[in-house]
């Protein structure tokens, strides 16, 4: 017993959209020409900022 056309579409369309989204996300740096990264210095700054704001009662 095979699947109908709409059943195949229901299976394949979300799968193909998910794969396309993953590829787009993976190559976004090359597409935009910008590089996005997080390093230890940025993380340390964010943690210090959060602690500072907590001390001031803003968070």
Residue pairs with C-beta under 8 A, 6 or more apart in sequence:
3 11
24 31
28 36
29 35
29 36
50 59
53 59
